[in-house]
Amino acid sequence: MSRFDTELRVYLHREPIDFRAGINSLVNLVEQSMQLDPLARAVYAFNNRRANRIKLLLWERNGFWLMLRRLEADRFVWPRRQ
């Protein structure tokens, strides 16, 4: 289990992504689609179309972390657009 700092920001990518995407593709999404700095002290969250998987991208000092979580019997609830 990972613990993040309390001041760490979390950004959600609203649209589902192709889960074959790796670090480079997700960095491009953060820069171009979300218009944010991928090297900022933040976690960027992405989900798949079925909402049973989530990827978290995080920059830490000397490289990126890419974390994947898969739910077997449930779904992640993603906020709707307002």
Backbone bond lengths (Angstrom), bond angles and torsions (degrees), N, CA, C in turn:
res aa  C-N    CA-C-N  psi(-1)  N-CA   C-N-CA  omega(-1)  CA-C   N-CA-C  phi
1 M - - - 1.439 - - 1.517 108.85 -
2 S 1.326 115.88 136.26 1.461 121.77 178.92 1.512 110.30 -103.96
3 R 1.305 114.82 144.06 1.464 120.66 173.49 1.513 108.16 -115.79
4 F 1.310 115.16 135.80 1.454 120.65 179.03 1.519 109.36 -106.94
5 D 1.333 115.96 156.56 1.460 121.09 176.40 1.521 110.19 -61.39
6 T 1.333 116.57 150.14 1.466 120.45 -179.28 1.521 112.21 -67.93
7 E 1.341 118.28 -27.14 1.470 120.33 -179.59 1.530 112.91 -89.53
8 L 1.319 116.66 2.48 1.457 120.98 179.32 1.523 110.19 -70.30
9 R 1.319 116.64 131.13 1.474 121.49 178.83 1.526 109.83 -88.75
10 V 1.327 115.21 147.65 1.460 121.48 177.34 1.517 107.84 -121.33
11 Y 1.336 116.26 126.52 1.459 122.33 178.65 1.517 109.13 -115.86
12 L 1.327 116.78 133.87 1.458 122.28 179.82 1.522 109.81 -103.73
13 H 1.310 116.11 129.84 1.463 120.90 171.50 1.516 106.02 -81.35
14 R 1.303 118.51 119.72 1.472 122.53 -170.12 1.524 114.29 -67.50
15 E 1.324 116.72 -38.72 1.468 120.42 -175.45 1.520 110.63 -89.19
16 P 1.331 117.86 144.00 1.469 119.98 175.09 1.526 110.54 -62.81
17 I 1.323 115.93 150.68 1.464 120.48 -179.99 1.531 110.16 -118.72
18 D 1.321 115.29 165.15 1.461 122.55 172.00 1.529 106.55 -75.72
19 F 1.311 117.84 120.39 1.456 120.88 -173.22 1.521 114.21 -77.33
20 R 1.321 117.35 4.51 1.459 119.98 169.39 1.520 110.72 -78.88
21 A 1.335 117.00 -11.28 1.464 121.67 -178.98 1.521 110.36 -63.23
22 G 1.329 114.76 135.69 1.452 121.40 178.47 1.524 111.22 -103.75
23 I 1.312 115.62 -164.65 1.460 121.04 -176.37 1.522 111.54 -58.43
24 N 1.329 117.89 -48.10 1.471 120.07 -176.88 1.527 112.10 -61.38
25 S 1.316 117.41 -42.48 1.468 120.65 179.07 1.524 111.07 -65.44
26 L 1.331 117.28 -39.86 1.463 120.24 179.67 1.524 111.57 -69.48
27 V 1.320 117.32 -37.09 1.474 120.67 175.12 1.531 109.62 -60.71
28 N 1.335 117.04 -42.48 1.465 120.35 177.28 1.524 111.40 -62.28
29 L 1.330 118.31 -40.32 1.467 121.35 176.92 1.530 111.24 -62.40
30 V 1.316 116.33 -42.22 1.471 120.06 179.40 1.525 109.78 -61.93
31 E 1.331 116.65 -45.21 1.466 120.62 -178.26 1.522 112.60 -70.17
32 Q 1.321 117.32 -48.31 1.456 120.84 -170.74 1.523 113.56 -89.09
33 S 1.319 118.14 -47.89 1.454 121.06 -176.08 1.529 112.05 -80.69
34 M 1.332 115.74 -44.97 1.464 119.70 -177.09 1.529 112.15 -90.15
35 Q 1.331 117.13 -15.09 1.461 124.42 -179.32 1.533 111.86 54.17
36 L 1.340 114.37 48.39 1.458 122.16 179.17 1.520 109.20 -125.94
37 D 1.316 116.53 166.58 1.456 122.83 179.57 1.531 109.43 -91.11
38 P 1.335 118.77 114.54 1.459 120.14 -178.48 1.530 113.66 -67.26
39 L 1.329 117.64 -15.01 1.459 121.36 179.16 1.527 112.29 -92.43
40 A 1.322 117.33 0.76 1.467 121.49 178.40 1.522 109.54 -70.56
41 R 1.318 115.80 162.01 1.474 121.21 178.17 1.528 108.15 -77.97
42 A 1.332 115.24 81.50 1.465 121.23 -175.64 1.527 109.15 -155.55
43 V 1.318 114.95 160.97 1.465 122.13 173.49 1.520 106.52 -111.79
44 Y 1.330 116.37 134.52 1.456 122.32 178.71 1.524 107.38 -111.94
45 A 1.327 116.40 123.88 1.462 121.95 -174.66 1.521 110.58 -109.09
46 F 1.326 115.57 138.50 1.459 123.30 -179.47 1.528 107.92 -133.07
47 N 1.335 116.05 145.89 1.467 119.01 177.19 1.519 110.23 -127.42
48 N 1.333 115.90 166.70 1.460 120.50 176.93 1.526 109.55 -97.04
49 R 1.320 116.44 174.87 1.466 121.58 -175.48 1.526 112.29 -63.23
50 R 1.331 118.28 -37.92 1.467 120.93 -179.79 1.525 113.01 -80.34
51 A 1.315 117.48 -6.75 1.476 124.16 177.93 1.528 113.28 60.96
52 N 1.326 115.74 28.11 1.464 118.18 176.01 1.534 111.93 -107.13
53 R 1.318 116.58 2.77 1.467 121.99 177.93 1.524 110.02 -136.11
54 I 1.321 114.18 149.57 1.453 120.46 177.46 1.525 108.17 -139.82
55 K 1.321 116.79 140.25 1.461 122.73 173.81 1.515 107.95 -117.22
56 L 1.325 115.99 136.82 1.458 122.16 176.99 1.518 108.00 -117.78
57 L 1.327 116.02 131.09 1.461 122.91 178.83 1.513 107.86 -114.49
58 L 1.328 116.52 132.21 1.458 121.91 -175.55 1.515 109.41 -147.53
59 W 1.330 117.23 131.45 1.463 121.99 174.55 1.523 108.06 -91.72
60 E 1.338 116.36 133.13 1.458 120.20 177.55 1.529 109.28 -138.63
61 R 1.272 117.81 108.52 1.468 127.97 176.93 1.514 116.33 46.85
62 N 1.314 119.25 -63.69 1.459 120.66 -172.84 1.527 114.22 -125.15
63 G 1.321 117.35 12.18 1.460 118.99 178.80 1.517 112.62 175.97
64 F 1.320 114.31 173.06 1.460 120.88 -179.44 1.524 110.85 -92.49
65 W 1.313 115.19 145.17 1.462 123.60 167.32 1.516 106.51 -100.81
66 L 1.314 117.15 136.60 1.456 121.95 172.31 1.520 106.51 -126.85
67 M 1.323 115.80 112.91 1.464 120.99 -177.88 1.523 109.54 -111.23
68 L 1.303 116.22 140.87 1.462 122.34 -179.48 1.526 108.84 -125.86
69 R 1.319 115.42 135.33 1.469 120.88 175.50 1.519 107.74 -128.54
70 R 1.334 116.84 131.11 1.463 122.18 178.36 1.517 108.61 -120.40
71 L 1.325 115.93 128.31 1.460 121.34 175.82 1.521 108.68 -95.58
72 E 1.308 116.71 135.15 1.460 121.21 -178.52 1.525 112.89 -85.88
73 A 1.334 117.46 -35.61 1.463 119.17 -172.23 1.525 113.51 -130.01
74 D 1.295 118.03 11.70 1.461 120.53 -176.90 1.521 109.32 -142.49
75 R 1.329 116.51 -175.78 1.459 121.66 179.24 1.524 109.63 -135.25
76 F 1.330 115.26 151.06 1.451 120.67 172.84 1.524 108.44 -77.30
77 V 1.313 116.62 140.01 1.464 121.00 177.14 1.523 106.85 -96.59
78 W 1.314 115.56 118.01 1.461 122.61 -178.12 1.518 107.55 -103.73
79 P 1.321 119.27 135.78 1.476 119.89 179.37 1.525 111.66 -61.13
80 R 1.309 115.41 142.89 1.464 120.44 177.39 1.520 109.87 -81.68
81 R 1.327 114.78 156.32 1.472 119.54 176.30 1.509 109.97 -65.23
82 Q 1.324 115.17 143.44 1.474 119.96 178.07 1.508 109.92 -121.47
